[in-house]
Amino acid sequence: MRGFLASSIGVATAAALALPLALSTPALAMPSLSAVAPVAPAGSTQSLPLVPLGPSAQRSPGVPGMSASPRLPETRGLAAREVKTFSLVGVVWDDASTELFGRVQVRTRAKRTAVWSDWQDVETHNSEHAADPDSAERGTGRVRGSTAPLWVGESDGVEVRVQAEPGATRSVRRLPQGMRIELVDPGESVPAADGKNGGPADDPADAPADAPEGDGKGELAAVPGMTMEMAEASSANLPHVELGADEIPELNKADSTADAVFAADGTLAAAAAPYIGPRPRIVTRKGWGADESLREKGFGYTKTVKAAFVHHTASGNNYSCKDAPAVLRSLYRYHVLSSGWRDIGYNFAVDKCGTVYEGRAGGVTRPVLGAHTMGFNTDSMGIAVIGSHTATPPPAAAVTAIARLTAWKLGLFGVDPRAKTTLKSGGANRFPKGTKVKLNVISGHRDGFATECPGKRLYDKLPPTRTSSAKLQGRP
């Protein structure tokens, strides 16, 4: 079933339609613009066209796989140049239905040392991380083809080479039209605005005279320093955490169950209650600095959560845990501004230290419709480990975080992580639209789509993760 969109005014209505644990949300009192302090958007994106490359005299020597022979397939790129500061790169093109059959390589100059990196490959097969073919998100006219993004760290110089795969036909040798290199600067995190997270205290005496007051029945006045879009995203996590919180604290199993029962107001399925795992600590969108003005307003929901698809971002492992929020801000900008999606595609992200982050807006307990597994976004959630795990094993902390997150979130919907479930394909390269497919409740992206994701080394960790997740739920 296709997801539906809920406006910011109709958040509570949309939540009431979602099953089985769509938690009721107190009405959000939307203040006048004068009641909200402005928040400067974080980050920027430079978009530069890739041009045809000439013969060997115009190419840098020693580029692996990039022969200078004029008889080779089409090659495009960008000569080495100085640019504004950026930290993540990716290549996009006009038609999202066109695949890039070729090799993409970049090298970058570190801003701090002025040293150029070696040539790095960018993962070209990324179309499977997307909304379903017939979804509203796919049909906006803004969606573009894109490679996976690559995190390169703070840089101020770039060179790009894209070469089509050699083939027997001209079509295989051609590159997509409208190719551009996207250089994303994550910017600084939006400063916290509440007294518990390092910002100015939320003192009622400081509120503007025309700011709405709560009536004791769940209506909330705006938190100083938060835009309406920030308040909308934050309110989706009520009543589990206060408005404007930077993180949702972890809870033990008993408290997680009590929290779910309280928030569900009697609608929690009786069968789910005994098997809700302990809630992990979750950094909210505000906590990692999401610029809420970038995404589309409102939220998209599906009916339930029957499965969790595990991904890797394929953005490389060259980041520290303290960089993870910046990586997420970059991925978010790349998904929305460069690729044309309504929001970041994943429902959750996990860094190499095991920290869990809220992904697509709409509420961490709710069945938010993502854009992570083309054909199987309905009735599922997507969890992305930040990194590349085709050849590199995922850190134990990240694998443990997946088990904890799935034990809790699947538990809210009464789902056994060790079980099988049936999903209907929305159209993908492995399963035609309408095909009913039996899958593991905790599956890898490759189970629903012909892709390397989440990388062999991470995929091999899924069987023990299912067992660990069920144990955390307290299942026999």
Secondary structure, DSSP 8 states (H G I E B T S, - for coil): ---EEE-STTHHHHHHHSTTT------B----GGGS-------EEEEEE-EE--SGGGS-TT-TT----TTSS-EEEEEEEEEEEEEEEEEEES-TTS---EEEEEEEEETTT--B---EEE----TTSS--TTSTTGGGS---EE---EEEEEEEEEEEEEEE---SSHHHH---SS-EEEEEE--------STTTTS----GGGS-TT-----SSS-B---TT--HHHHHHHHTTTTTS-TT-SEE----HHHHHHHHHHHHTT-S-TTTGGG------EE-HHHHT--TTSS-SSEEE-S---EEEEEE--S-S---GGGHHHHHHHHHHIIIIIT--SS-S-SEEE-TT--EEE-SSS-TTS-B--SSSTT--TTEEEEEESS--SSS---HHHHHHHHHHHHHHHHHTT--TTSEEEEE-SS-SSS-TT-EEEEESEEEGGGTSSS-TT-HHHHTTHHHHHHHHHHHHT--
